Amino acid sequence: MYEAFAVIFAALLLGIVVGLTIALTLTAQFYLFIELPFKLAFPTLLFVCMILMSLITTFFAVWIPVKDVNKKKIASVLKGLA
């Protein structure tokens, strides 16, 4: 379960950094082109909702299969019988 959360957190951080960098660059270029002051409208509520939904989805995507495997005997799981 910890591995899945580590992958999700790494993807979140990388996505946030890359997305904000691209958004800032394109917004600055656009406002420079039309000669207006720079203003970036960040969708905070959407951002928080997407992070929460990804964490909840990760939890259930890992928890449901692990719950089934934990009920079985180790030998049967290793042999592929279960």
PDB file with one MODEL, atoms N, CA, C and O in Angstrom:
MODEL        1
ATOM      1  N   MET A   1       0.827  -1.184   0.000  1.00  0.00           N
ATOM      2  CA  MET A   1       0.000   0.000   0.000  1.00  0.00           C
ATOM      3  C   MET A   1       0.880   1.260   0.000  1.00  0.00           C
ATOM      4  O   MET A   1       0.563   2.262  -0.642  1.00  0.00           O
ATOM      5  N   TYR A   2       1.989   1.176   0.738  1.00  0.00           N
ATOM      6  CA  TYR A   2       2.871   2.341   0.815  1.00  0.00           C
ATOM      7  C   TYR A   2       3.522   2.641  -0.535  1.00  0.00           C
ATOM      8  O   TYR A   2       3.764   3.799  -0.875  1.00  0.00           O
ATOM      9  N   GLU A   3       3.795   1.602  -1.283  1.00  0.00           N
ATOM     10  CA  GLU A   3       4.395   1.800  -2.607  1.00  0.00           C
ATOM     11  C   GLU A   3       3.454   2.558  -3.536  1.00  0.00           C
ATOM     12  O   GLU A   3       3.888   3.447  -4.269  1.00  0.00           O
ATOM     13  N   ALA A   4       2.180   2.215  -3.509  1.00  0.00           N
ATOM     14  CA  ALA A   4       1.201   2.907  -4.359  1.00  0.00           C
ATOM     15  C   ALA A   4       1.083   4.375  -3.970  1.00  0.00           C
ATOM     16  O   ALA A   4       1.010   5.245  -4.837  1.00  0.00           O
ATOM     17  N   PHE A   5       1.066   4.654  -2.665  1.00  0.00           N
ATOM     18  CA  PHE A   5       0.993   6.044  -2.235  1.00  0.00           C
ATOM     19  C   PHE A   5       2.263   6.809  -2.582  1.00  0.00           C
ATOM     20  O   PHE A   5       2.197   7.995  -2.902  1.00  0.00           O
ATOM     21  N   ALA A   6       3.411   6.154  -2.523  1.00  0.00           N
ATOM     22  CA  ALA A   6       4.663   6.814  -2.904  1.00  0.00           C
ATOM     23  C   ALA A   6       4.653   7.175  -4.388  1.00  0.00           C
ATOM     24  O   ALA A   6       5.094   8.258  -4.772  1.00  0.00           O
ATOM     25  N   VAL A   7       4.149   6.265  -5.216  1.00  0.00           N
ATOM     26  CA  VAL A   7       4.064   6.541  -6.654  1.00  0.00           C
ATOM     27  C   VAL A   7       3.095   7.699  -6.917  1.00  0.00           C
ATOM     28  O   VAL A   7       3.387   8.580  -7.726  1.00  0.00           O
ATOM     29  N   ILE A   8       1.951   7.698  -6.241  1.00  0.00           N
ATOM     30  CA  ILE A   8       0.966   8.761  -6.432  1.00  0.00           C
ATOM     31  C   ILE A   8       1.514  10.106  -5.968  1.00  0.00           C
ATOM     32  O   ILE A   8       1.335  11.114  -6.651  1.00  0.00           O
ATOM     33  N   PHE A   9       2.180  10.132  -4.814  1.00  0.00           N
ATOM     34  CA  PHE A   9       2.753  11.388  -4.334  1.00  0.00           C
ATOM     35  C   PHE A   9       3.839  11.904  -5.273  1.00  0.00           C
ATOM     36  O   PHE A   9       3.924  13.108  -5.514  1.00  0.00           O
ATOM     37  N   ALA A  10       4.665  11.012  -5.801  1.00  0.00           N
ATOM     38  CA  ALA A  10       5.699  11.436  -6.748  1.00  0.00           C
ATOM     39  C   ALA A  10       5.067  11.998  -8.015  1.00  0.00           C
ATOM     40  O   ALA A  10       5.513  13.018  -8.541  1.00  0.00           O
ATOM     41  N   ALA A  11       4.022  11.325  -8.503  1.00  0.00           N
ATOM     42  CA  ALA A  11       3.337  11.820  -9.702  1.00  0.00           C
ATOM     43  C   ALA A  11       2.642  13.149  -9.421  1.00  0.00           C
ATOM     44  O   ALA A  11       2.632  14.036 -10.275  1.00  0.00           O
ATOM     45  N   LEU A  12       2.060  13.293  -8.231  1.00  0.00           N
ATOM     46  CA  LEU A  12       1.422  14.562  -7.867  1.00  0.00           C
ATOM     47  C   LEU A  12       2.437  15.705  -7.855  1.00  0.00           C
ATOM     48  O   LEU A  12       2.203  16.764  -8.437  1.00  0.00           O
ATOM     49  N   LEU A  13       3.553  15.477  -7.192  1.00  0.00           N
ATOM     50  CA  LEU A  13       4.566  16.541  -7.112  1.00  0.00           C
ATOM     51  C   LEU A  13       5.127  16.901  -8.479  1.00  0.00           C
ATOM     52  O   LEU A  13       5.278  18.078  -8.805  1.00  0.00           O
ATOM     53  N   LEU A  14       5.434  15.888  -9.274  1.00  0.00           N
ATOM     54  CA  LEU A  14       5.965  16.155 -10.606  1.00  0.00           C
ATOM     55  C   LEU A  14       4.927  16.859 -11.484  1.00  0.00           C
ATOM     56  O   LEU A  14       5.258  17.787 -12.221  1.00  0.00           O
ATOM     57  N   GLY A  15       3.680  16.414 -11.401  1.00  0.00           N
ATOM     58  CA  GLY A  15       2.612  17.038 -12.181  1.00  0.00           C
ATOM     59  C   GLY A  15       2.357  18.470 -11.768  1.00  0.00           C
ATOM     60  O   GLY A  15       2.115  19.330 -12.614  1.00  0.00           O
ATOM     61  N   ILE A  16       2.411  18.734 -10.466  1.00  0.00           N
ATOM     62  CA  ILE A  16       2.198  20.097  -9.972  1.00  0.00           C
ATOM     63  C   ILE A  16       3.305  21.017 -10.461  1.00  0.00           C
ATOM     64  O   ILE A  16       3.040  22.115 -10.952  1.00  0.00           O
ATOM     65  N   VAL A  17       4.536  20.568 -10.327  1.00  0.00           N
ATOM     66  CA  VAL A  17       5.673  21.415 -10.740  1.00  0.00           C
ATOM     67  C   VAL A  17       5.644  21.678 -12.242  1.00  0.00           C
ATOM     68  O   VAL A  17       5.774  22.823 -12.674  1.00  0.00           O
ATOM     69  N   VAL A  18       5.476  20.637 -13.030  1.00  0.00           N
ATOM     70  CA  VAL A  18       5.461  20.801 -14.490  1.00  0.00           C
ATOM     71  C   VAL A  18       4.247  21.619 -14.937  1.00  0.00           C
ATOM     72  O   VAL A  18       4.368  22.506 -15.782  1.00  0.00           O
ATOM     73  N   GLY A  19       3.083  21.319 -14.369  1.00  0.00           N
ATOM     74  CA  GLY A  19       1.873  22.036 -14.748  1.00  0.00           C
ATOM     75  C   GLY A  19       1.929  23.514 -14.404  1.00  0.00           C
ATOM     76  O   GLY A  19       1.560  24.361 -15.217  1.00  0.00           O
ATOM     77  N   LEU A  20       2.391  23.825 -13.195  1.00  0.00           N
ATOM     78  CA  LEU A  20       2.501  25.236 -12.814  1.00  0.00           C
ATOM     79  C   LEU A  20       3.544  25.976 -13.640  1.00  0.00           C
ATOM     80  O   LEU A  20       3.355  27.141 -13.989  1.00  0.00           O
ATOM     81  N   THR A  21       4.638  25.301 -13.951  1.00  0.00           N
ATOM     82  CA  THR A  21       5.669  25.943 -14.780  1.00  0.00           C
ATOM     83  C   THR A  21       5.122  26.268 -16.167  1.00  0.00           C
ATOM     84  O   THR A  21       5.326  27.372 -16.675  1.00  0.00           O
ATOM     85  N   ILE A  22       4.439  25.321 -16.772  1.00  0.00           N
ATOM     86  CA  ILE A  22       3.867  25.560 -18.104  1.00  0.00           C
ATOM     87  C   ILE A  22       2.779  26.632 -18.040  1.00  0.00           C
ATOM     88  O   ILE A  22       2.715  27.508 -18.903  1.00  0.00           O
ATOM     89  N   ALA A  23       1.918  26.561 -17.010  1.00  0.00           N
ATOM     90  CA  ALA A  23       0.844  27.546 -16.874  1.00  0.00           C
ATOM     91  C   ALA A  23       1.408  28.961 -16.678  1.00  0.00           C
ATOM     92  O   ALA A  23       0.929  29.917 -17.289  1.00  0.00           O
ATOM     93  N   LEU A  24       2.410  29.080 -15.836  1.00  0.00           N
ATOM     94  CA  LEU A  24       3.025  30.396 -15.616  1.00  0.00           C
ATOM     95  C   LEU A  24       3.679  30.927 -16.885  1.00  0.00           C
ATOM     96  O   LEU A  24       3.541  32.105 -17.214  1.00  0.00           O
ATOM     97  N   THR A  25       4.384  30.063 -17.592  1.00  0.00           N
ATOM     98  CA  THR A  25       5.063  30.486 -18.823  1.00  0.00           C
ATOM     99  C   THR A  25       4.073  30.934 -19.888  1.00  0.00           C
ATOM    100  O   THR A  25       4.241  31.993 -20.491  1.00  0.00           O
ATOM    101  N   LEU A  26       3.045  30.129 -20.117  1.00  0.00           N
ATOM    102  CA  LEU A  26       2.073  30.475 -21.150  1.00  0.00           C
ATOM    103  C   LEU A  26       1.247  31.706 -20.771  1.00  0.00           C
ATOM    104  O   LEU A  26       0.949  32.543 -21.623  1.00  0.00           O
ATOM    105  N   THR A  27       0.882  31.813 -19.495  1.00  0.00           N
ATOM    106  CA  THR A  27       0.111  32.984 -19.057  1.00  0.00           C
ATOM    107  C   THR A  27       0.953  34.251 -19.163  1.00  0.00           C
ATOM    108  O   THR A  27       0.468  35.285 -19.621  1.00  0.00           O
ATOM    109  N   ALA A  28       2.201  34.171 -18.745  1.00  0.00           N
ATOM    110  CA  ALA A  28       3.074  35.341 -18.847  1.00  0.00           C
ATOM    111  C   ALA A  28       3.278  35.751 -20.301  1.00  0.00           C
ATOM    112  O   ALA A  28       3.272  36.939 -20.623  1.00  0.00           O
ATOM    113  N   GLN A  29       3.458  34.774 -21.170  1.00  0.00           N
ATOM    114  CA  GLN A  29       3.641  35.081 -22.593  1.00  0.00           C
ATOM    115  C   GLN A  29       2.378  35.699 -23.183  1.00  0.00           C
ATOM    116  O   GLN A  29       2.458  36.652 -23.959  1.00  0.00           O
ATOM    117  N   PHE A  30       1.208  35.162 -22.821  1.00  0.00           N
ATOM    118  CA  PHE A  30      -0.051  35.688 -23.339  1.00  0.00           C
ATOM    119  C   PHE A  30      -0.280  37.126 -22.886  1.00  0.00           C
ATOM    120  O   PHE A  30      -0.617  37.991 -23.694  1.00  0.00           O
ATOM    121  N   TYR A  31      -0.095  37.376 -21.593  1.00  0.00           N
ATOM    122  CA  TYR A  31      -0.316  38.736 -21.086  1.00  0.00           C
ATOM    123  C   TYR A  31       0.744  39.713 -21.580  1.00  0.00           C
ATOM    124  O   TYR A  31       0.466  40.904 -21.719  1.00  0.00           O
ATOM    125  N   LEU A  32       1.937  39.235 -21.842  1.00  0.00           N
ATOM    126  CA  LEU A  32       2.966  40.089 -22.428  1.00  0.00           C
ATOM    127  C   LEU A  32       2.584  40.469 -23.854  1.00  0.00           C
ATOM    128  O   LEU A  32       2.805  41.602 -24.283  1.00  0.00           O
ATOM    129  N   PHE A  33       2.012  39.521 -24.584  1.00  0.00           N
ATOM    130  CA  PHE A  33       1.607  39.754 -25.970  1.00  0.00           C
ATOM    131  C   PHE A  33       0.472  40.770 -26.061  1.00  0.00           C
ATOM    132  O   PHE A  33       0.475  41.618 -26.954  1.00  0.00           O
ATOM    133  N   ILE A  34      -0.493  40.697 -25.156  1.00  0.00           N
ATOM    134  CA  ILE A  34      -1.622  41.642 -25.217  1.00  0.00           C
ATOM    135  C   ILE A  34      -1.410  42.851 -24.308  1.00  0.00           C
ATOM    136  O   ILE A  34      -2.315  43.672 -24.154  1.00  0.00           O
ATOM    137  N   GLU A  35      -0.239  42.968 -23.713  1.00  0.00           N
ATOM    138  CA  GLU A  35       0.194  44.111 -22.915  1.00  0.00           C
ATOM    139  C   GLU A  35      -0.725  44.400 -21.734  1.00  0.00           C
ATOM    140  O   GLU A  35      -1.138  45.539 -21.518  1.00  0.00           O
ATOM    141  N   LEU A  36      -1.032  43.374 -20.990  1.00  0.00           N
ATOM    142  CA  LEU A  36      -1.792  43.511 -19.749  1.00  0.00           C
ATOM    143  C   LEU A  36      -0.910  43.054 -18.596  1.00  0.00           C
ATOM    144  O   LEU A  36       0.057  42.323 -18.812  1.00  0.00           O
ATOM    145  N   PRO A  37      -1.228  43.474 -17.376  1.00  0.00           N
ATOM    146  CA  PRO A  37      -0.438  43.004 -16.237  1.00  0.00           C
ATOM    147  C   PRO A  37      -0.644  41.503 -16.006  1.00  0.00           C
ATOM    148  O   PRO A  37      -1.716  40.955 -16.259  1.00  0.00           O
ATOM    149  N   PHE A  38       0.413  40.866 -15.521  1.00  0.00           N
ATOM    150  CA  PHE A  38       0.391  39.413 -15.309  1.00  0.00           C
ATOM    151  C   PHE A  38      -0.561  39.058 -14.173  1.00  0.00           C
ATOM    152  O   PHE A  38      -0.504  39.648 -13.094  1.00  0.00           O
ATOM    153  N   LYS A  39      -1.439  38.085 -14.429  1.00  0.00           N
ATOM    154  CA  LYS A  39      -2.368  37.600 -13.406  1.00  0.00           C
ATOM    155  C   LYS A  39      -2.643  36.129 -13.685  1.00  0.00           C
ATOM    156  O   LYS A  39      -3.081  35.773 -14.779  1.00  0.00           O
ATOM    157  N   LEU A  40      -2.388  35.273 -12.699  1.00  0.00           N
ATOM    158  CA  LEU A  40      -2.644  33.845 -12.834  1.00  0.00           C
ATOM    159  C   LEU A  40      -3.791  33.464 -11.902  1.00  0.00           C
ATOM    160  O   LEU A  40      -3.684  33.616 -10.685  1.00  0.00           O
ATOM    161  N   ALA A  41      -4.882  32.970 -12.472  1.00  0.00           N
ATOM    162  CA  ALA A  41      -6.023  32.520 -11.676  1.00  0.00           C
ATOM    163  C   ALA A  41      -5.867  31.024 -11.425  1.00  0.00           C
ATOM    164  O   ALA A  41      -6.039  30.215 -12.337  1.00  0.00           O
ATOM    165  N   PHE A  42      -5.541  30.662 -10.191  1.00  0.00           N
ATOM    166  CA  PHE A  42      -5.304  29.263  -9.847  1.00  0.00           C
ATOM    167  C   PHE A  42      -6.582  28.652  -9.279  1.00  0.00           C
ATOM    168  O   PHE A  42      -7.145  29.183  -8.322  1.00  0.00           O
ATOM    169  N   PRO A  43      -7.048  27.540  -9.857  1.00  0.00           N
ATOM    170  CA  PRO A  43      -8.283  26.901  -9.374  1.00  0.00           C
ATOM    171  C   PRO A  43      -8.024  26.043  -8.129  1.00  0.00           C
ATOM    172  O   PRO A  43      -7.849  24.828  -8.227  1.00  0.00           O
ATOM    173  N   THR A  44      -8.004  26.680  -6.980  1.00  0.00           N
ATOM    174  CA  THR A  44      -7.633  26.008  -5.735  1.00  0.00           C
ATOM    175  C   THR A  44      -8.597  24.885  -5.370  1.00  0.00           C
ATOM    176  O   THR A  44      -8.156  23.795  -5.004  1.00  0.00           O
ATOM    177  N   LEU A  45      -9.891  25.125  -5.461  1.00  0.00           N
ATOM    178  CA  LEU A  45     -10.870  24.101  -5.090  1.00  0.00           C
ATOM    179  C   LEU A  45     -10.746  22.875  -5.990  1.00  0.00           C
ATOM    180  O   LEU A  45     -10.770  21.745  -5.501  1.00  0.00           O
ATOM    181  N   LEU A  46     -10.616  23.083  -7.288  1.00  0.00           N
ATOM    182  CA  LEU A  46     -10.449  21.972  -8.222  1.00  0.00           C
ATOM    183  C   LEU A  46      -9.154  21.209  -7.931  1.00  0.00           C
ATOM    184  O   LEU A  46      -9.126  19.980  -7.997  1.00  0.00           O
ATOM    185  N   PHE A  47      -8.098  21.933  -7.615  1.00  0.00           N
ATOM    186  CA  PHE A  47      -6.800  21.341  -7.300  1.00  0.00           C
ATOM    187  C   PHE A  47      -6.894  20.429  -6.076  1.00  0.00           C
ATOM    188  O   PHE A  47      -6.413  19.296  -6.105  1.00  0.00           O
ATOM    189  N   VAL A  48      -7.506  20.918  -5.014  1.00  0.00           N
ATOM    190  CA  VAL A  48      -7.637  20.132  -3.786  1.00  0.00           C
ATOM    191  C   VAL A  48      -8.547  18.925  -4.012  1.00  0.00           C
ATOM    192  O   VAL A  48      -8.256  17.832  -3.526  1.00  0.00           O
ATOM    193  N   CYS A  49      -9.637  19.114  -4.742  1.00  0.00           N
ATOM    194  CA  CYS A  49     -10.549  18.003  -5.027  1.00  0.00           C
ATOM    195  C   CYS A  49      -9.857  16.902  -5.833  1.00  0.00           C
ATOM    196  O   CYS A  49     -10.062  15.721  -5.556  1.00  0.00           O
ATOM    197  N   MET A  50      -9.058  17.261  -6.803  1.00  0.00           N
ATOM    198  CA  MET A  50      -8.363  16.264  -7.613  1.00  0.00           C
ATOM    199  C   MET A  50      -7.329  15.497  -6.789  1.00  0.00           C
ATOM    200  O   MET A  50      -7.166  14.290  -6.970  1.00  0.00           O
ATOM    201  N   ILE A  51      -6.639  16.178  -5.897  1.00  0.00           N
ATOM    202  CA  ILE A  51      -5.668  15.495  -5.042  1.00  0.00           C
ATOM    203  C   ILE A  51      -6.383  14.525  -4.104  1.00  0.00           C
ATOM    204  O   ILE A  51      -5.949  13.385  -3.944  1.00  0.00           O
ATOM    205  N   LEU A  52      -7.472  14.971  -3.488  1.00  0.00           N
ATOM    206  CA  LEU A  52      -8.215  14.086  -2.584  1.00  0.00           C
ATOM    207  C   LEU A  52      -8.791  12.888  -3.324  1.00  0.00           C
ATOM    208  O   LEU A  52      -8.742  11.767  -2.818  1.00  0.00           O
ATOM    209  N   MET A  53      -9.335  13.112  -4.513  1.00  0.00           N
ATOM    210  CA  MET A  53      -9.897  11.998  -5.277  1.00  0.00           C
ATOM    211  C   MET A  53      -8.817  10.999  -5.687  1.00  0.00           C
ATOM    212  O   MET A  53      -9.064   9.793  -5.686  1.00  0.00           O
ATOM    213  N   SER A  54      -7.638  11.478  -6.035  1.00  0.00           N
ATOM    214  CA  SER A  54      -6.567  10.553  -6.415  1.00  0.00           C
ATOM    215  C   SER A  54      -6.100   9.728  -5.217  1.00  0.00           C
ATOM    216  O   SER A  54      -5.795   8.545  -5.368  1.00  0.00           O
ATOM    217  N   LEU A  55      -6.038  10.333  -4.035  1.00  0.00           N
ATOM    218  CA  LEU A  55      -5.624   9.593  -2.846  1.00  0.00           C
ATOM    219  C   LEU A  55      -6.684   8.574  -2.422  1.00  0.00           C
ATOM    220  O   LEU A  55      -6.347   7.458  -2.028  1.00  0.00           O
ATOM    221  N   ILE A  56      -7.945   8.948  -2.501  1.00  0.00           N
ATOM    222  CA  ILE A  56      -9.023   8.020  -2.152  1.00  0.00           C
ATOM    223  C   ILE A  56      -9.063   6.859  -3.140  1.00  0.00           C
ATOM    224  O   ILE A  56      -9.219   5.706  -2.740  1.00  0.00           O
ATOM    225  N   THR A  57      -8.924   7.159  -4.418  1.00  0.00           N
ATOM    226  CA  THR A  57      -8.917   6.109  -5.432  1.00  0.00           C
ATOM    227  C   THR A  57      -7.739   5.163  -5.237  1.00  0.00           C
ATOM    228  O   THR A  57      -7.888   3.950  -5.383  1.00  0.00           O
ATOM    229  N   THR A  58      -6.580   5.702  -4.912  1.00  0.00           N
ATOM    230  CA  THR A  58      -5.406   4.871  -4.671  1.00  0.00           C
ATOM    231  C   THR A  58      -5.622   3.957  -3.477  1.00  0.00           C
ATOM    232  O   THR A  58      -5.265   2.780  -3.511  1.00  0.00           O
ATOM    233  N   PHE A  59      -6.207   4.504  -2.426  1.00  0.00           N
ATOM    234  CA  PHE A  59      -6.460   3.692  -1.236  1.00  0.00           C
ATOM    235  C   PHE A  59      -7.351   2.500  -1.563  1.00  0.00           C
ATOM    236  O   PHE A  59      -7.020   1.368  -1.211  1.00  0.00           O
ATOM    237  N   PHE A  60      -8.472   2.737  -2.228  1.00  0.00           N
ATOM    238  CA  PHE A  60      -9.391   1.646  -2.530  1.00  0.00           C
ATOM    239  C   PHE A  60      -8.842   0.702  -3.598  1.00  0.00           C
ATOM    240  O   PHE A  60      -9.123  -0.496  -3.561  1.00  0.00           O
ATOM    241  N   ALA A  61      -8.073   1.217  -4.536  1.00  0.00           N
ATOM    242  CA  ALA A  61      -7.491   0.360  -5.572  1.00  0.00           C
ATOM    243  C   ALA A  61      -6.459  -0.600  -4.989  1.00  0.00           C
ATOM    244  O   ALA A  61      -6.232  -1.671  -5.551  1.00  0.00           O
ATOM    245  N   VAL A  62      -5.839  -0.239  -3.885  1.00  0.00           N
ATOM    246  CA  VAL A  62      -4.864  -1.112  -3.242  1.00  0.00           C
ATOM    247  C   VAL A  62      -5.525  -1.943  -2.141  1.00  0.00           C
ATOM    248  O   VAL A  62      -5.206  -3.122  -1.984  1.00  0.00           O
ATOM    249  N   TRP A  63      -6.422  -1.356  -1.396  1.00  0.00           N
ATOM    250  CA  TRP A  63      -7.010  -2.020  -0.246  1.00  0.00           C
ATOM    251  C   TRP A  63      -7.880  -3.217  -0.619  1.00  0.00           C
ATOM    252  O   TRP A  63      -7.829  -4.248   0.052  1.00  0.00           O
ATOM    253  N   ILE A  64      -8.672  -3.094  -1.671  1.00  0.00           N
ATOM    254  CA  ILE A  64      -9.589  -4.178  -2.058  1.00  0.00           C
ATOM    255  C   ILE A  64      -8.834  -5.455  -2.453  1.00  0.00           C
ATOM    256  O   ILE A  64      -9.171  -6.521  -1.937  1.00  0.00           O
ATOM    257  N   PRO A  65      -7.833  -5.405  -3.339  1.00  0.00           N
ATOM    258  CA  PRO A  65      -7.101  -6.648  -3.640  1.00  0.00           C
ATOM    259  C   PRO A  65      -6.287  -7.184  -2.458  1.00  0.00           C
ATOM    260  O   PRO A  65      -6.202  -8.397  -2.267  1.00  0.00           O
ATOM    261  N   VAL A  66      -5.698  -6.301  -1.677  1.00  0.00           N
ATOM    262  CA  VAL A  66      -4.892  -6.742  -0.532  1.00  0.00           C
ATOM    263  C   VAL A  66      -5.773  -7.415   0.502  1.00  0.00           C
ATOM    264  O   VAL A  66      -5.359  -8.392   1.127  1.00  0.00           O
ATOM    265  N   LYS A  67      -6.964  -6.914   0.688  1.00  0.00           N
ATOM    266  CA  LYS A  67      -7.896  -7.512   1.651  1.00  0.00           C
ATOM    267  C   LYS A  67      -8.210  -8.952   1.269  1.00  0.00           C
ATOM    268  O   LYS A  67      -8.285  -9.820   2.139  1.00  0.00           O
ATOM    269  N   ASP A  68      -8.396  -9.217  -0.024  1.00  0.00           N
ATOM    270  CA  ASP A  68      -8.684 -10.584  -0.470  1.00  0.00           C
ATOM    271  C   ASP A  68      -7.472 -11.509  -0.335  1.00  0.00           C
ATOM    272  O   ASP A  68      -7.613 -12.667   0.058  1.00  0.00           O
ATOM    273  N   VAL A  69      -6.306 -11.005  -0.654  1.00  0.00           N
ATOM    274  CA  VAL A  69      -5.094 -11.827  -0.582  1.00  0.00           C
ATOM    275  C   VAL A  69      -4.729 -12.133   0.869  1.00  0.00           C
ATOM    276  O   VAL A  69      -4.229 -13.222   1.149  1.00  0.00           O
ATOM    277  N   ASN A  70      -4.961 -11.218   1.785  1.00  0.00           N
ATOM    278  CA  ASN A  70      -4.607 -11.430   3.196  1.00  0.00           C
ATOM    279  C   ASN A  70      -5.427 -12.536   3.846  1.00  0.00           C
ATOM    280  O   ASN A  70      -5.010 -13.094   4.860  1.00  0.00           O
ATOM    281  N   LYS A  71      -6.571 -12.857   3.288  1.00  0.00           N
ATOM    282  CA  LYS A  71      -7.416 -13.914   3.850  1.00  0.00           C
ATOM    283  C   LYS A  71      -6.945 -15.313   3.439  1.00  0.00           C
ATOM    284  O   LYS A  71      -7.395 -16.302   4.017  1.00  0.00           O
ATOM    285  N   LYS A  72      -6.068 -15.410   2.473  1.00  0.00           N
ATOM    286  CA  LYS A  72      -5.644 -16.715   1.943  1.00  0.00           C
ATOM    287  C   LYS A  72      -4.344 -17.170   2.604  1.00  0.00           C
ATOM    288  O   LYS A  72      -3.610 -16.364   3.176  1.00  0.00           O
ATOM    289  N   LYS A  73      -4.077 -18.448   2.518  1.00  0.00           N
ATOM    290  CA  LYS A  73      -2.835 -18.993   3.069  1.00  0.00           C
ATOM    291  C   LYS A  73      -1.661 -18.630   2.156  1.00  0.00           C
ATOM    292  O   LYS A  73      -1.802 -18.543   0.937  1.00  0.00           O
ATOM    293  N   ILE A  74      -0.519 -18.425   2.773  1.00  0.00           N
ATOM    294  CA  ILE A  74       0.663 -17.990   2.037  1.00  0.00           C
ATOM    295  C   ILE A  74       1.062 -19.012   0.976  1.00  0.00           C
ATOM    296  O   ILE A  74       1.399 -18.639  -0.148  1.00  0.00           O
ATOM    297  N   ALA A  75       1.027 -20.288   1.323  1.00  0.00           N
ATOM    298  CA  ALA A  75       1.456 -21.339   0.383  1.00  0.00           C
ATOM    299  C   ALA A  75       0.564 -21.362  -0.850  1.00  0.00           C
ATOM    300  O   ALA A  75       1.064 -21.539  -1.961  1.00  0.00           O
ATOM    301  N   SER A  76      -0.742 -21.189  -0.684  1.00  0.00           N
ATOM    302  CA  SER A  76      -1.637 -21.231  -1.827  1.00  0.00           C
ATOM    303  C   SER A  76      -1.463 -20.008  -2.728  1.00  0.00           C
ATOM    304  O   SER A  76      -1.615 -20.098  -3.946  1.00  0.00           O
ATOM    305  N   VAL A  77      -1.152 -18.897  -2.133  1.00  0.00           N
ATOM    306  CA  VAL A  77      -0.911 -17.690  -2.935  1.00  0.00           C
ATOM    307  C   VAL A  77       0.379 -17.845  -3.740  1.00  0.00           C
ATOM    308  O   VAL A  77       0.416 -17.492  -4.919  1.00  0.00           O
ATOM    309  N   LEU A  78       1.433 -18.368  -3.119  1.00  0.00           N
ATOM    310  CA  LEU A  78       2.717 -18.544  -3.803  1.00  0.00           C
ATOM    311  C   LEU A  78       2.639 -19.580  -4.914  1.00  0.00           C
ATOM    312  O   LEU A  78       3.303 -19.447  -5.942  1.00  0.00           O
ATOM    313  N   LYS A  79       1.834 -20.605  -4.710  1.00  0.00           N
ATOM    314  CA  LYS A  79       1.670 -21.632  -5.741  1.00  0.00           C
ATOM    315  C   LYS A  79       0.725 -21.191  -6.860  1.00  0.00           C
ATOM    316  O   LYS A  79       0.685 -21.812  -7.922  1.00  0.00           O
ATOM    317  N   GLY A  80      -0.019 -20.141  -6.625  1.00  0.00           N
ATOM    318  CA  GLY A  80      -0.943 -19.652  -7.630  1.00  0.00           C
ATOM    319  C   GLY A  80      -2.248 -20.423  -7.657  1.00  0.00           C
ATOM    320  O   GLY A  80      -2.973 -20.367  -8.650  1.00  0.00           O
ATOM    321  N   LEU A  81      -2.556 -21.126  -6.613  1.00  0.00           N
ATOM    322  CA  LEU A  81      -3.782 -21.916  -6.552  1.00  0.00           C
ATOM    323  C   LEU A  81      -4.990 -21.097  -6.128  1.00  0.00           C
ATOM    324  O   LEU A  81      -6.127 -21.466  -6.423  1.00  0.00           O
ATOM    325  N   ALA A  82      -4.755 -20.007  -5.452  1.00  0.00           N
ATOM    326  CA  ALA A  82      -5.874 -19.240  -4.934  1.00  0.00           C
ATOM    327  C   ALA A  82      -6.355 -18.185  -5.897  1.00  0.00           C
ATOM    328  O   ALA A  82      -7.300 -17.457  -5.594  1.00  0.00           O
TER     329      ALA A  82
ENDMDL
END
